[in-house]
């Protein structure tokens, strides 16, 4: 499962439309109140492999019941915030 998360983190650091959608997805988990939510129809605008990784991460979030920083991904998510929310 963490492979899917790491792939999404790499995509979110990019500078494409898909990167923005992935960043929105991940940051909704990180802090939806401050970083915004995620429009589920944005899944329609990403490649099928990316959408599959999003589903995997969604299942991970439901199963783990932890924020990304508690799973050791705090610095990666801070980098995504710096790219897309600053």
Secondary structure as UniProt FT lines:
FT   HELIX           2..12
FT   HELIX           17..35
FT   HELIX           40..45
FT   HELIX           48..64
FT   HELIX           68..71
FT   HELIX           74..84
//
